Amino acid sequence: MVAYEPLLGDLDVDVLVIGGGIAGTTTALLRKEAGRSVALVEADRLASGSTGRSTGTVTSQHDLFYVTVVDKVGEASAQRSAEANQAAIAILEGLTDRHGVDAYPSRLASHVFTRDESMVDAVRIEADAARRLGLPTAFVEDVDLSFAVAGAVRFDGQLQIHPSRVVRGFAAAVAGDGWSVHEHSRVVGMSANGDTVEVTTERGTIRARQPVVATVLPVLDQGFEFAKTRPSRSYGIAAGLGGEPSEPMHISAESPKRSRTRTRIHAAAARRPVPAVTQLAPPTGSGPSYRRGTPTPRMCSR
Ligand SMILES: Cc1cc2nc3c(=O)[nH]c(=O)nc-3n(C[C@H](O)[C@H](O)[C@H](O)COP(=O)(O)OP(=O)(O)OC[C@H]3O[C@@H](n4cnc5c(N)ncnc54)[C@H](O)[C@@H]3O)c2cc1C
């Protein structure tokens, strides 16, 4: 794995991106393609934040979501959100193609399913709302899982990637041609100076005309955002199968959330796809995450 040197000394760039996850590396590469000089600084290793621990599904589907968005902001704004989601899939795929990033991309169907008969109407309504916004969706009852579901919204043509390979590939493309990427370079200070912002890391300073903070939580938090965060933990299992796993991606509509995807093992044996299941658990300390009869991660992996 390529290691990037910490920032030692001073830099002067058009765009400084703070944070080496999917948001930061994608932004940095897009700005570089637009002809800007770019630096990216990461406090730890690239992809060491939530991106590297995610299941790598790049989808327009986010739970039962579009009904709520239409209610809150109206159909026109919801449509722009839907279009932005679809565009993001194409942009990410385009960047991996143009820069030769081998992140095992696959276009697959993605499903949000329910096993709860009382939620079927909500799932059906979500499918209708998403279809009206122009998304490639349908209500379905068969989702190719080893247990019965009551219904699901299927989104066609979504993207599955290996998230840390994307981040590392994009960083490598940014770092070429003299622009720089620095790991172990935590931002500890920031001040405005005319048209530029001066950003201080532990051992260097960067002057940038456009700083981009892509750190999930704001750095140098003056709004006490950290006080609104809470710890939570997700559990995952990956299991090799004798044959090919079923193709689509799945996530449950009900809590606790269970997400099932296929991933690829690094082991030489030919980067075989294996199913991976993530259990998105409730906040730490808030009680048991299983109800009797809900499918466990182990069940979902079959
Ligand atoms: C179990 C799990 C599964 C998920 N699965 C999916 C999925 O399948 N699909 C999906 O779309 N989303 C998924 N998500 C959510 C997704 O992972 C995140 O929304 C996304 O990865 C966030 O990316 P990011 O680049 O904004 O942040 P991160 O990947 O967290 O990157 C932020 C980076 O900023 C760095 N940083 C912080 N402070 C500083 C500082 N002061 N100076 C410099 N650097 C700093 C951090 O070290 C970190 O590397 C999942 C999340 C979890 C927990």
The ligand as a Tripos MOL2 file, in Angstrom:
@<TRIPOS>MOLECULE
LIG
   53    58     1     0     0
SMALL
NO_CHARGES

@<TRIPOS>ATOM
      1 C1        -20.8060    0.2630    8.5960 C.3       1 LIG1
      2 C2        -21.0490    1.3620    7.6010 C.ar      1 LIG1
      3 C3        -21.3860    1.0340    6.3040 C.ar      1 LIG1
      4 C4        -21.6400    2.0530    5.3790 C.ar      1 LIG1
      5 N1        -21.9550    1.6790    4.1110 N.ar      1 LIG1
      6 C5        -22.2070    2.6430    3.1920 C.ar      1 LIG1
      7 C6        -22.4990    2.2790    1.8550 C.ar      1 LIG1
      8 O1        -22.5230    1.1040    1.5050 O.2       1 LIG1
      9 N2        -22.7720    3.2620    0.9620 N.ar      1 LIG1
     10 C7        -22.7200    4.5920    1.3320 C.ar      1 LIG1
     11 O2        -22.9670    5.4590    0.4660 O.2       1 LIG1
     12 N3        -22.4150    4.9630    2.5830 N.ar      1 LIG1
     13 C8        -22.1470    4.0210    3.5180 C.ar      1 LIG1
     14 N4        -21.8230    4.3850    4.7840 N.ar      1 LIG1
     15 C9        -21.6680    5.8130    5.0790 C.3       1 LIG1
     16 C10       -20.3460    6.2500    4.4140 C.3       1 LIG1
     17 O3        -19.3260    5.3860    4.8500 O.3       1 LIG1
     18 C11       -19.9670    7.6500    4.7530 C.3       1 LIG1
     19 O4        -21.0450    8.5340    4.5550 O.3       1 LIG1
     20 C12       -18.8150    8.1020    3.8350 C.3       1 LIG1
     21 O5        -17.8160    7.1200    3.7350 O.3       1 LIG1
     22 C13       -18.2310    9.3700    4.4290 C.3       1 LIG1
     23 O6        -17.1260    9.7070    3.6410 O.3       1 LIG1
     24 P1        -16.3050   10.9740    3.9790 P.3       1 LIG1
     25 O7        -15.2050   11.1030    2.9720 O.co2     1 LIG1
     26 O8        -17.2240   12.1430    4.1290 O.co2     1 LIG1
     27 O9        -15.7210   10.7100    5.4420 O.3       1 LIG1
     28 P2        -14.5370    9.7060    5.9790 P.3       1 LIG1
     29 O10       -14.3580    8.5190    5.1120 O.co2     1 LIG1
     30 O11       -14.8190    9.4910    7.4030 O.co2     1 LIG1
     31 O12       -13.2800   10.6370    5.7820 O.3       1 LIG1
     32 C14       -13.0330   11.7680    6.5950 C.3       1 LIG1
     33 C15       -11.5380   11.8290    6.8270 C.3       1 LIG1
     34 O13       -11.2170   13.0660    7.4430 O.3       1 LIG1
     35 C16       -10.0860   12.8380    8.2660 C.3       1 LIG1
     36 N5         -9.9570   13.9260    9.2390 N.ar      1 LIG1
     37 C17       -10.7410   14.1720   10.3180 C.ar      1 LIG1
     38 N6        -10.2780   15.2650   10.9730 N.ar      1 LIG1
     39 C18        -9.1940   15.7210   10.2840 C.ar      1 LIG1
     40 C19        -8.2860   16.8110   10.4690 C.ar      1 LIG1
     41 N7         -8.3790   17.6720   11.5160 N.pl3     1 LIG1
     42 N8         -7.2780   16.9900    9.5640 N.ar      1 LIG1
     43 C20        -7.1770   16.1360    8.4980 C.ar      1 LIG1
     44 N9         -7.9910   15.0820    8.2900 N.ar      1 LIG1
     45 C21        -8.9910   14.8710    9.1720 C.ar      1 LIG1
     46 C22       -10.3970   11.4870    8.9250 C.3       1 LIG1
     47 O14        -9.2310   10.8650    9.4240 O.3       1 LIG1
     48 C23       -11.0370   10.7250    7.7660 C.3       1 LIG1
     49 O15       -10.1070    9.9130    7.0700 O.3       1 LIG1
     50 C24       -21.5510    3.4040    5.7390 C.ar      1 LIG1
     51 C25       -21.1700    3.7330    7.0400 C.ar      1 LIG1
     52 C26       -20.9290    2.7300    7.9620 C.ar      1 LIG1
     53 C27       -20.5200    3.1190    9.3580 C.3       1 LIG1
@<TRIPOS>BOND
     1     1     2 1
     2     2     3 ar
     3     2    52 ar
     4     3     4 ar
     5     4     5 ar
     6     4    50 ar
     7     5     6 ar
     8     6     7 ar
     9     6    13 1
    10     7     8 2
    11     7     9 ar
    12     9    10 ar
    13    10    11 2
    14    10    12 ar
    15    12    13 ar
    16    13    14 ar
    17    14    15 1
    18    14    50 ar
    19    15    16 1
    20    16    17 1
    21    16    18 1
    22    18    19 1
    23    18    20 1
    24    20    21 1
    25    20    22 1
    26    22    23 1
    27    23    24 1
    28    24    25 2
    29    24    26 1
    30    24    27 1
    31    27    28 1
    32    28    29 2
    33    28    30 1
    34    28    31 1
    35    31    32 1
    36    32    33 1
    37    33    34 1
    38    33    48 1
    39    34    35 1
    40    35    36 1
    41    35    46 1
    42    36    37 ar
    43    36    45 ar
    44    37    38 ar
    45    38    39 ar
    46    39    40 ar
    47    39    45 ar
    48    40    41 1
    49    40    42 ar
    50    42    43 ar
    51    43    44 ar
    52    44    45 ar
    53    46    47 1
    54    46    48 1
    55    48    49 1
    56    50    51 ar
    57    51    52 ar
    58    52    53 1
@<TRIPOS>SUBSTRUCTURE
     1 LIG1         1 GROUP 0 **** ****
